[in-house]
Amino acid sequence: MASSDWPLWEVFVRSRAGLNHKHCGSLHAPDAEMAIQNARDVYTRRGEGVSIWVVKSSEITAADPDDKDQLYDPADTKVYRHPTFYTVPDEVDHL
């Protein structure tokens, strides 16, 4: 298999100071083990990472940005989720 035929992998790295993995970039590799080794060499050269995730790009499914209204707006119709119409007694501090 030529290197041009290798699958594309998305790389996520968790930094020493962070709690979440963040997308750092992409690379081509023949398998997951090689993708992790290459990601380590490319994205954590200065020892800034403590964990690496690699995911085949073809395995990622994303929502269509054009569908954002129907995906995220339904919560606006549920007014009970927004406590804007409740009265707060004067005795209650730091709410």
Secondary structure, DSSP 8 states (H G I E B T S, - for coil): --GGGS-EEEEEEEESS-SSEEEEEEEE-SSHHHHHHHHHHHH-TTS-EEEEEEEEGGG-----GGGHHHHHGGGGG-GGGSTTS----TT----
